[in-house]
Amino acid sequence: VPVLVSPANNATNVAIAPTLTWNAVTTATGYQLQVSISSSFTTTVFDSPVTNLSQALSGLAYSTQYFWRVRAFKDSDSSSWSQVDNFVTNIATPEPIKPRDNSVKSKDSIILFWAKVSGAETYRIEISDNISYKDPVIFTFKQKDTSLFLSGLDYETHYYWHVKSIRVTDSSDWSPDWSFTTKEYEETIVLD
């Protein structure tokens, strides 16, 4: 009977295109891999013979629990199924919405918007004046809303921002980096 190797049983934050691996069975000429959202495997998202000790999957859904098992075969004989392991795929990455990437803003304040992600409990947002987000990361926020009001920004500064979804013990990848530039300060003169 094959022994499942990776992802580990009960793994979380597994990519939606994982590679499943298992140990070899002596004299086996192939394996059958089944992947399902049901522990009883009444329906499968993958059910196919495999000649290697691994199989790359694609098209899995975000934030979903999957069950998987493998059995070995040689000619028309097959082993019993392996134990059933499960894993949960990672949470989706939020997409920035506004302001448009590379936009220019005339004020020292701005509202950032991003798309809501199903299953996200909070979002982490980083804003910096350098694309590496290294010293200094100017702002770091963690919040439940899908928008963030920023004020007190420096004039004539190019800012970068990105956001990630957070769920209990795991988080998504960072969104694509977007940027905006604040215009130079315009003094208003009031004549009496």
VMD Tcl script that draws the C-alpha trace (Angstrom):
set ca {
  {0.00 0.00 0.00}
  {1.47 3.40 -0.92}
  {2.34 5.82 1.89}
  {1.34 9.42 1.20}
  {4.16 11.94 1.59}
  {3.17 15.44 0.55}
  {1.27 17.56 1.27}
  {1.23 16.42 4.90}
  {-2.07 15.25 6.31}
  {-4.17 18.20 7.56}
  {-1.88 20.71 5.81}
  {-3.27 24.21 5.36}
  {-2.37 27.04 3.02}
  {-1.56 24.58 0.22}
  {-1.22 26.12 -3.25}
  {-4.13 25.65 -5.65}
  {-1.71 23.86 -8.01}
  {0.06 21.42 -5.66}
  {2.17 18.39 -6.46}
  {1.05 15.30 -4.55}
  {3.74 12.71 -3.75}
  {3.82 9.22 -2.26}
  {6.33 6.41 -1.62}
  {7.00 3.59 -4.07}
  {5.55 0.12 -3.67}
  {7.94 -2.68 -4.68}
  {6.97 -4.33 -8.00}
  {4.23 -1.77 -8.74}
  {4.03 -0.71 -12.38}
  {1.73 2.22 -11.74}
  {-0.58 3.97 -9.32}
  {-4.10 5.33 -9.24}
  {-4.56 8.73 -7.63}
  {-7.93 10.03 -6.50}
  {-8.63 13.56 -5.24}
  {-12.05 14.62 -3.99}
  {-13.86 17.22 -1.90}
  {-15.63 14.29 -0.23}
  {-13.90 11.92 2.19}
  {-16.02 9.10 0.72}
  {-14.81 9.90 -2.83}
  {-18.37 9.79 -4.23}
  {-17.20 12.36 -6.78}
  {-13.64 13.14 -7.73}
  {-11.78 16.14 -9.11}
  {-8.92 13.86 -10.20}
  {-9.04 10.09 -10.77}
  {-6.40 8.74 -13.06}
  {-3.57 6.25 -13.43}
  {-0.11 7.69 -12.77}
  {3.25 6.10 -13.59}
  {5.37 8.40 -11.40}
  {5.48 8.88 -7.63}
  {3.98 12.34 -7.92}
  {1.26 14.22 -9.74}
  {0.93 17.95 -10.31}
  {-2.63 19.19 -10.04}
  {-4.13 22.42 -11.32}
  {-7.41 24.25 -11.14}
  {-8.18 23.53 -7.49}
  {-10.44 26.02 -5.72}
  {-9.23 28.45 -3.07}
  {-10.09 27.86 0.60}
  {-11.28 24.30 -0.03}
  {-10.62 21.02 1.78}
  {-9.48 18.17 -0.48}
  {-9.10 14.47 0.33}
  {-6.67 12.21 -1.54}
  {-5.57 8.60 -1.70}
  {-3.41 6.33 -3.87}
  {-3.28 2.64 -4.65}
  {-0.61 0.65 -6.48}
  {-1.22 -1.71 -9.35}
  {0.65 -4.27 -11.41}
  {-1.07 -5.58 -14.50}
  {-4.69 -6.20 -13.43}
  {-3.97 -6.49 -9.69}
  {-4.17 -3.54 -7.33}
  {-3.34 -2.88 -3.70}
  {-5.73 -1.55 -1.12}
  {-6.11 2.21 -1.02}
  {-3.65 4.17 1.09}
  {-4.89 6.03 4.13}
  {-6.93 9.10 3.17}
  {-5.13 12.39 3.78}
  {-6.57 15.86 3.44}
  {-5.34 19.39 2.91}
  {-6.88 22.87 2.65}
  {-5.90 25.18 -0.18}
  {-4.75 28.71 0.46}
  {-6.98 31.73 0.54}
  {-7.29 33.85 -2.60}
  {-5.18 36.94 -3.13}
  {-7.15 40.21 -3.15}
  {-7.01 42.34 -6.29}
  {-6.36 46.10 -6.02}
  {-9.18 48.22 -7.48}
  {-8.48 51.92 -6.82}
  {-6.70 54.21 -7.32}
  {-5.61 52.99 -10.72}
  {-2.05 51.76 -10.91}
  {0.46 54.58 -11.59}
  {-2.14 57.27 -11.00}
  {-1.35 60.81 -9.87}
  {-3.23 62.32 -6.92}
  {-3.34 66.00 -6.06}
  {-4.08 65.63 -2.35}
  {-2.10 64.40 0.64}
  {-4.84 61.84 1.32}
  {-6.18 58.89 -0.62}
  {-8.53 55.91 -0.29}
  {-7.25 52.51 -1.37}
  {-9.80 49.89 -2.48}
  {-9.39 46.16 -3.14}
  {-11.69 43.24 -3.96}
  {-13.27 41.24 -1.13}
  {-12.00 37.67 -0.75}
  {-14.32 34.91 0.43}
  {-13.11 33.48 3.73}
  {-10.84 36.41 4.58}
  {-11.14 37.55 8.19}
  {-8.83 40.54 7.79}
  {-6.49 42.13 5.27}
  {-2.93 43.32 5.69}
  {-1.89 46.36 3.68}
  {1.60 47.74 3.22}
  {2.43 51.15 1.76}
  {5.99 52.23 1.03}
  {7.99 54.70 -1.01}
  {10.12 51.82 -2.37}
  {9.05 48.75 -4.32}
  {11.00 46.38 -2.05}
  {8.87 47.42 0.97}
  {12.05 47.43 3.03}
  {13.02 50.21 5.39}
  {11.01 52.13 5.56}
  {7.64 50.50 5.16}
  {5.75 53.68 5.79}
  {2.40 52.20 6.76}
  {1.26 48.71 7.73}
  {-2.39 48.13 8.50}
  {-4.51 45.12 9.43}
  {-8.26 45.55 9.09}
  {-11.55 43.94 8.11}
  {-12.73 46.50 5.53}
  {-11.83 46.40 1.83}
  {-10.80 50.05 1.76}
  {-8.32 52.18 3.62}
  {-8.21 55.97 4.03}
  {-4.71 57.42 4.21}
  {-3.88 61.01 5.10}
  {-0.72 62.96 5.80}
  {1.08 61.63 2.76}
  {4.16 63.49 1.56}
  {3.78 65.61 -1.55}
  {5.77 64.76 -4.68}
  {6.22 61.16 -3.58}
  {5.75 57.89 -5.45}
  {4.06 55.29 -3.21}
  {3.69 51.53 -3.71}
  {1.04 49.39 -2.05}
  {-0.12 45.80 -1.87}
  {-2.60 43.78 0.18}
  {-3.03 40.17 1.35}
  {-5.94 38.18 2.77}
  {-5.63 36.69 6.24}
  {-7.56 33.69 7.59}
  {-7.01 32.30 11.11}
  {-3.54 30.74 10.70}
  {-2.69 31.40 7.07}
  {-2.59 34.18 4.53}
  {-2.61 34.66 0.78}
  {0.23 35.85 -1.38}
  {0.63 39.61 -1.69}
  {-1.45 41.22 -4.42}
  {0.34 42.72 -7.41}
  {2.12 45.94 -6.47}
  {0.24 49.08 -7.45}
  {1.48 52.63 -7.15}
  {0.38 56.24 -7.09}
  {2.17 59.59 -6.97}
  {1.23 62.66 -4.98}
  {1.56 66.01 -6.76}
  {3.62 68.93 -5.56}
  {2.17 71.09 -2.84}
  {-0.04 73.88 -4.14}
  {-0.32 76.79 -1.80}
  {-3.63 78.57 -1.81}
  {-3.44 82.32 -1.37}
  {-6.47 84.00 0.08}
  {-6.80 87.71 -0.73}
  {-8.67 89.90 1.69}
}
mol new
graphics top color blue
foreach p $ca { graphics top sphere $p radius 0.5 }
foreach p [lrange $ca 0 end-1] q [lrange $ca 1 end] { graphics top cylinder $p $q radius 0.2 }
display resetview
